Every structure is written in C-alpha cells, then in structure tokens.
Amino acid sequence: MTQTVNNRFIEIGRIGRPRGLEGLVRFMPNDIFTADLFDQVSVFYIKNQRSDLIPTRVESIRVEKKRNQQTFFVKFDTIANREEAESAMNRALYADREVTDVATKPEEDKDDLFGYTVIFDGEKVGKVLDVIHNPAHPILEIKFGSVSLLIPYVNEFVDHVDHDKATVYCKNLDQLTDF
C-alpha cells in the first residue's frame, strides 16, 4: 500500500544503499513508479530527519539489467557524497500527485486498432492490418494499395485515434512514401 503525505504527494519508492563516493544511491521503486517517470517529472521530494519534504532533482540515472530485473542508480542534487547517501538510506521518495497521475496515465491500447481506417490529408489511404511491437515504439502495418506500409506509432506520424469512428488520423506520411 502506498502512503500519501498531505494527499498532495505520493510515495514512488525508497532510497537504498549508496554506490561509490559521489552520492549515487540505489532507487527501489514501488508499484506506482514507471521507468519513464524520471524523464517526465522534474522535482521529487525526500523526507529529512525532521520529516520535512525537501525538493530534489535527478542529476543522472543509470539502469542496470540483470536476470530480467532493472536496478536504478540515481544521483540526486541534494545528495553530494557517500555520507549524505548513507543518511538518506531507507527514506521514501515522493512526487507531486498531480504530476505523477499525468505521467503514469495508461496509454491507449494500441493492440485493438486492427481494421481501423487510416486517414491522411482528409483521404482514406488504407486499413490497419497489424500492430507490430517494437522496443522503441509500436509500428502500424497498413494496407496501402497493393502493398503494406509501416507507420511508426509516434506523434510525428500519428495525429490522433478516434475509437468511435475506428479511424487513425495520420500526418507526415509523405515522408514515408510518395504521395
């Protein structure tokens, strides 16, 4: 169960053991945390010894993967050396609830786009045949005339999806083919 502080902040994990002499600490996330939260939230909060929340920023992050498990090593701007890292051990890391709710909002399900009509410049250009899962981003495979066209599911090419009309509105497709 996650704990809240004054209902404005939510715990996203705990600070673990220090690593090295420069103030690098292991971060142990809880179930609220997502891997991209460090990129999306700029200010976090650490409780000090008096239980005050001290704002802190992430200076650097290193992720190590071993046996299908990710370990985060984080350098916070308020932890300068090993001594400060040892005193921060086992303290909770908090984020602003409003910012966290936006950052951890689940993405729309891209798997259920099969058969959707693809619109570009107000014209129907094809139908979605498949959603290919890629580590970087999903890729839409569409029937484009007699061939298939692969469209990266990113803001550069997919403007928005209207699930009520089963339509994917695309842009910049002229960069992928000759229109």
N, C-alpha and C positions, 0 to 999 in steps of 0.2 A: 504494500500500500504506500503510495507516495504521500509525503507530508506537504502541507502548504503553510506558508508564513504570511499572515495577514491577508490571505486569499488573493494577494497580488502576485506572489512569487510561487513557483513550483520547483520542487527538487528534481534535478535531471540526472543526478549521480553523486558519487563521492570521490574525494581526492585520496589516492592511495600512496604507496611508498615512493620516496624520491628516487630519481635515477641520475646519477652524476652529481657534479658540484655546482652546476649553473641554475638550479631551481626547477629542473624538469621533473614533473610528477606523473605518476600513472593515474589515469582517469578511469573510474569504474562506473559505467553508465547504468541507469535503471531502465525500466520498460518505457518510460516517456521519451527517452533520448533516441534520436535518429542520427545516422552518420553525417548527414549534411547540416545538422543544427549549428555546428561551429561556424559554418560558412554563412548561415542566414541570420544569426543573432550576434550582435556586436558587443553587448555588455552582459556579463554574468555577475553573480554575487556569491561571495564566500562569507560564511559566518566567522567572526573573530572570537576571541576568548570570552568577550562580554556578550556574545550572541547578537552583535550588531552585524548587519549585512554590509559588506564592503564591496563596492563595484570593482570589477576586474575585467580586463580584456585578454584575449588569447593572442600571444605573440607568435607562437608556432605550434604545429601539431605534427606528430609522427605516428603513423599507424603501422603496426606490425601484425602480420597474419601468421598464425601457427595453428595447425590442426583445425582448420575451419573456424577459428576464433580470432576476432580482432581485439588488439590491445592498443589503447590510445595513450600516448605520452604527450603531455601538453605543457607548454611554457606559458604561464600567466604573467602579466606585467607587474603584479603585486608580490610575486614570489621571486626573489632575486638570487638566492643561494640555497645550499643544501639545508642549512639550519632553519630557514624560513619554510622550506618544503617539509621538513620533519615536523614542524609545529602545525602545519596545515593538514597533516595526515588525518584521515578519517572524518574530515569536515565535509559537510554537504555543499554541493554546488547548485545554485539556484539560477533560474532565468525568469524574466517577466512573463507572467501567464499569457497576456495578450499576444506578445510577440511569439511565444512558443506555440500557442494554438494555431497561429497563422502558418508558422514554419513547419509544424508537424501535421498539417491538414492533409488527409489522404488524397493522393492524386486520383483523377478519374480513372476508371478501369479501361485500359486501352485494349484489353482482350476481346471485348464484346463489340468491336467495330466491324466484324465480318458482314459483308453485304451493304455497308453504308455507301452512299453515293458521294463521289469526290467532285467538288465544285472549284473551279479556278477561273478567275475573271468573269464570274457570272455564268459560266458554261459548264455543263456536265462533261468531265473528262474521263470518268471511269468509276469502277466499284472496287471496294476493298476486298481482296482475296484472302489476306492473311496479315497477322501482326507478328513480325519476327523480333524475338527478344535478343537484344544486343547489350553487352555490358555498359556501353556509353548511353544508349537510348533506344527505345523501340523503333522499328522501321515498318512502315506500312507498305505492303505489296499490293499494288492496284492493277486491275485490268485496264490497259491503255491501248485502245485499238486492238491490234492482233498480238501485242507483246505485253509484258508486265513491266511496271515502273516501280522502283523502290524509292520511297519518300521518307527521309528521316523524320521521326515524330518529335520535332523541336520547334520552338517559336519562329525560327527562320522560315519554315515551310508550312506549318500547320497553324492557321489563324485561330480557329475555334471549331468545336464539335457541337452540333445540335442533335442531341439524342432523340428529341421528339420527332424530328424530321429525318432521322437516320442519315445525316449529312455531315461530311467533313469538309470544311472550307479551307482551302489552301492558298498560299501566296508564294511568289518567287519560284514557281515551278519551271519558269523559262530558264532558270539556272541549271536545271537537271536535264532538260531536253529542248529540242527546237519547237517552239510553239508558234 
